Amino acid sequence: MTEHTHTTCEELLDSLSAYIDGALAPELCRELEKHLAECNNCRVVLNTTKRTIDLVQTPLEKPDLPEDVRERLFKRLNLDDYLTRKSK
């Protein structure tokens, strides 16, 4: 088993966006996936990030969560401007 440190988590999570977008180099992708297999905390961050992206990208016409929950989420994520523009 490889050494697991918080520094490793921070370094790999810096690449999380590129990983989710499919833009991460294959060797870094394998390294990140190996780390995710061993680190529950980073898996939680990955899953939460993916779900947040899905929620934000859900069309307003067919949100998959109640409107009040969606509004609270957008406000919590400081996306008030986005919520206001889209709902007009």
C-alpha positions as a Markdown table, in Angstrom:
| # | Residue | x | y | z |
|---|---|---|---|---|
| 1 | Met | 0.0 | 0.0 | 0.0 |
| 2 | Thr | 1.3 | 3.5 | -0.8 |
| 3 | Glu | 1.8 | 6.2 | 1.7 |
| 4 | His | -1.3 | 8.2 | 2.3 |
| 5 | Thr | -1.0 | 11.8 | 3.4 |
| 6 | His | -3.3 | 14.8 | 3.3 |
| 7 | Thr | -0.7 | 16.4 | 1.0 |
| 8 | Thr | -1.4 | 13.6 | -1.5 |
| 9 | Cys | -5.1 | 14.3 | -1.2 |
| 10 | Glu | -4.6 | 18.0 | -1.8 |
| 11 | Glu | -2.4 | 17.5 | -4.8 |
| 12 | Leu | -4.7 | 15.0 | -6.4 |
| 13 | Leu | -7.9 | 16.9 | -5.7 |
| 14 | Asp | -6.3 | 19.9 | -7.5 |
| 15 | Ser | -6.8 | 17.8 | -10.6 |
| 16 | Leu | -10.4 | 16.9 | -9.8 |
| 17 | Ser | -12.0 | 19.3 | -12.3 |
| 18 | Ala | -9.9 | 18.0 | -15.2 |
| 19 | Tyr | -10.7 | 14.4 | -14.1 |
| 20 | Ile | -14.4 | 15.0 | -14.1 |
| 21 | Asp | -14.2 | 16.8 | -17.5 |
| 22 | Gly | -12.2 | 13.9 | -19.0 |
| 23 | Ala | -9.3 | 16.3 | -19.7 |
| 24 | Leu | -6.8 | 14.8 | -17.3 |
| 25 | Ala | -3.7 | 13.0 | -18.8 |
| 26 | Pro | -4.1 | 9.2 | -18.7 |
| 27 | Glu | -1.2 | 8.7 | -16.3 |
| 28 | Leu | -2.6 | 11.2 | -13.9 |
| 29 | Cys | -6.0 | 9.7 | -14.3 |
| 30 | Arg | -4.7 | 6.3 | -13.2 |
| 31 | Glu | -2.9 | 7.9 | -10.3 |
| 32 | Leu | -6.1 | 9.7 | -9.2 |
| 33 | Glu | -8.2 | 6.5 | -9.6 |
| 34 | Lys | -5.7 | 4.5 | -7.5 |
| 35 | His | -5.9 | 7.1 | -4.8 |
| 36 | Leu | -9.7 | 7.2 | -4.9 |
| 37 | Ala | -9.7 | 3.4 | -4.5 |
| 38 | Glu | -7.8 | 3.8 | -1.2 |
| 39 | Cys | -9.3 | 7.1 | 0.1 |
| 40 | Asn | -12.9 | 7.3 | 1.2 |
| 41 | Asn | -12.7 | 11.1 | 1.9 |
| 42 | Cys | -11.5 | 11.9 | -1.6 |
| 43 | Arg | -14.3 | 9.6 | -3.1 |
| 44 | Val | -16.8 | 11.6 | -1.1 |
| 45 | Val | -15.4 | 14.8 | -2.5 |
| 46 | Leu | -15.5 | 13.4 | -6.0 |
| 47 | Asn | -19.1 | 12.2 | -5.7 |
| 48 | Thr | -20.3 | 15.4 | -4.1 |
| 49 | Thr | -18.6 | 17.5 | -6.8 |
| 50 | Lys | -20.2 | 15.4 | -9.5 |
| 51 | Arg | -23.6 | 15.6 | -7.9 |
| 52 | Thr | -23.3 | 19.4 | -7.4 |
| 53 | Ile | -22.4 | 19.8 | -11.1 |
| 54 | Asp | -25.5 | 17.7 | -12.1 |
| 55 | Leu | -27.8 | 19.8 | -9.9 |
| 56 | Val | -26.5 | 23.1 | -11.2 |
| 57 | Gln | -26.8 | 21.9 | -14.8 |
| 58 | Thr | -30.3 | 20.6 | -14.5 |
| 59 | Pro | -32.7 | 22.7 | -16.7 |
| 60 | Leu | -35.0 | 24.9 | -14.7 |
| 61 | Glu | -38.0 | 23.6 | -16.6 |
| 62 | Lys | -37.4 | 20.1 | -15.2 |
| 63 | Pro | -35.5 | 20.3 | -11.9 |
| 64 | Asp | -35.1 | 16.9 | -10.2 |
| 65 | Leu | -35.4 | 18.5 | -6.8 |
| 66 | Pro | -38.0 | 20.8 | -5.2 |
| 67 | Glu | -37.6 | 24.5 | -6.1 |
| 68 | Asp | -37.1 | 25.6 | -2.5 |
| 69 | Val | -34.2 | 23.1 | -2.1 |
| 70 | Arg | -32.7 | 24.2 | -5.4 |
| 71 | Glu | -32.9 | 27.9 | -4.3 |
| 72 | Arg | -31.2 | 27.1 | -1.0 |
| 73 | Leu | -28.5 | 25.2 | -2.8 |
| 74 | Phe | -27.8 | 28.0 | -5.2 |
| 75 | Lys | -27.7 | 30.6 | -2.4 |
| 76 | Arg | -25.4 | 28.4 | -0.4 |
| 77 | Leu | -23.0 | 28.0 | -3.4 |
| 78 | Asn | -23.2 | 31.8 | -3.9 |
| 79 | Leu | -25.0 | 31.4 | -7.3 |
| 80 | Asp | -27.7 | 33.9 | -6.6 |
| 81 | Asp | -26.9 | 35.8 | -9.8 |
| 82 | Tyr | -27.3 | 32.6 | -11.9 |
| 83 | Leu | -30.5 | 31.7 | -10.2 |
| 84 | Thr | -32.0 | 35.2 | -10.8 |
| 85 | Arg | -30.9 | 35.3 | -14.5 |
| 86 | Lys | -32.2 | 31.8 | -15.3 |
| 87 | Ser | -35.6 | 32.2 | -13.6 |
| 88 | Lys | -36.6 | 35.4 | -15.5 |
